[in-house]
Amino acid sequence: MLFDPELNINTLIGPLTTSLGSVVVRVTDGPSMEPLSVVMREFVAGNLLQQWLTDAVAETIEDRVTLSTDDFDWVINQID
């Protein structure tokens, strides 16, 4: 919704609920192509790696061991 290329300038979006509270956003500019900063590239790469590792561990656990939902949640929380 927020990154919809069909949004019109000055459109209000929200309220959006975040961990910091609720916000209303006004679209002030259209989509544009911007290069990723080094910090953002590292952030995205780290998230992709973490997701890959989480998925790989989950697949391995599901294939080899039968765990209860509580056991599975405990293992995943130990990885995070």
CORHU-V120017 format. One record per run of one state. SS is the DSSP state (alpha for helix, beta for strand, coil for the rest). FROM is the first residue (numbers start at 1). TO is the last residue. If there is no record, write none. Layout:
ss-><SS | SS>
from-><FROM | FROM>
to-><TO | TO>
This chain:
ss-><coil | beta | coil | beta | coil | alpha | coil | alpha | coil>
from-><1 | 12 | 19 | 21 | 27 | 38 | 65 | 69 | 80>
to-><11 | 18 | 20 | 26 | 37 | 64 | 68 | 79 | 80>
